[in-house]
Amino acid sequence: MTYCLAIGVQEGLVFASDSRTHAGVDQISTYSKMHPFCRPGERSLAVLSAGNLATTQAVVRRLERDWAAAAEPSLATAPTLEDAAAYLGELSTTLQR
């Protein structure tokens, strides 16, 4: 089970997530489920993930590539938060197919 949390406080937002992906008898595997995308003074977004690890890694890798290139569309160029969420959802659906 994955735990992701966002809390609004007077100073801003606090994000938290677990990182455990697998827990065997002798081995615990971890992978960060929180992926920040920040351009100081412009925008800050945090993607919190759950579900299939391979899909998560593919989506995050593509988000990072598009962010760095300021591609159209990307989290860096989305005019609204709704547009950013739509881009992320479409990207996830495309990569899952």
C-alpha positions in Angstrom: 0.0 0.0 0.0 1.2 3.5 -0.9 0.8 6.5 1.4 0.9 10.0 -0.1 -0.2 13.2 1.8 -0.3 16.9 1.1 -1.1 19.3 3.9 -1.7 23.1 3.6 -0.1 25.1 6.4 0.3 28.9 6.9 3.8 28.8 5.3 2.7 26.8 2.2 2.3 23.1 1.5 3.9 20.0 3.0 4.2 16.8 0.9 5.0 13.4 2.3 5.1 9.9 0.9 6.4 6.5 1.7 9.1 4.9 -0.5 8.7 1.2 0.1 7.9 -0.8 -3.1 8.5 -4.3 -1.9 9.1 -6.0 1.5 10.3 -9.5 1.5 11.7 -11.5 4.4 15.3 -10.5 3.8 14.9 -7.5 1.4 13.1 -4.2 1.4 13.1 -2.3 -1.9 12.5 1.4 -2.1 11.8 4.0 -4.7 10.8 7.6 -4.1 7.1 8.1 -4.8 7.4 11.9 -4.7 8.8 13.7 -7.7 9.2 17.5 -7.5 9.3 19.8 -10.5 10.4 23.4 -9.6 11.3 26.6 -11.4 11.9 29.1 -8.6 9.7 32.2 -8.9 7.6 30.6 -11.6 6.1 27.3 -10.5 6.5 24.3 -8.3 4.7 21.0 -8.8 4.9 17.7 -6.9 3.8 14.4 -8.5 3.0 11.8 -5.9 2.8 8.3 -7.5 1.3 4.9 -6.7 0.7 1.7 -8.6 2.9 -0.2 -11.1 6.5 0.8 -10.6 7.5 0.3 -14.2 4.7 2.6 -15.3 5.6 5.2 -12.7 9.3 5.1 -13.8 8.3 5.5 -17.5 6.0 8.4 -16.7 8.4 10.2 -14.4 11.3 9.8 -16.9 9.1 11.3 -19.7 7.9 14.2 -17.3 11.6 15.0 -16.5 12.6 14.9 -20.2 9.7 17.2 -21.3 10.3 19.5 -18.3 14.0 20.0 -19.1 13.1 20.7 -22.7 10.1 22.9 -21.9 8.3 20.8 -24.5 4.8 21.5 -25.6 2.9 20.1 -23.7 4.8 19.6 -20.4 4.4 20.5 -16.7 6.8 23.4 -17.5 4.5 24.9 -20.1 0.9 24.0 -19.0 -1.0 27.3 -18.5 -3.1 26.0 -15.7 -3.0 23.3 -13.1 -6.0 21.6 -14.8 -3.9 21.5 -18.1 -0.9 20.0 -16.2 -3.2 17.3 -14.7 -4.7 16.5 -18.1 -1.2 16.3 -19.7 -0.1 13.9 -16.9 -3.2 11.8 -17.2 -2.9 11.5 -21.0 0.8 10.7 -20.7 0.2 8.0 -18.2 -2.6 6.4 -20.3 -0.4 6.5 -23.4 2.5 4.9 -21.7 0.4 2.2 -20.2 -0.9 1.2 -23.6 
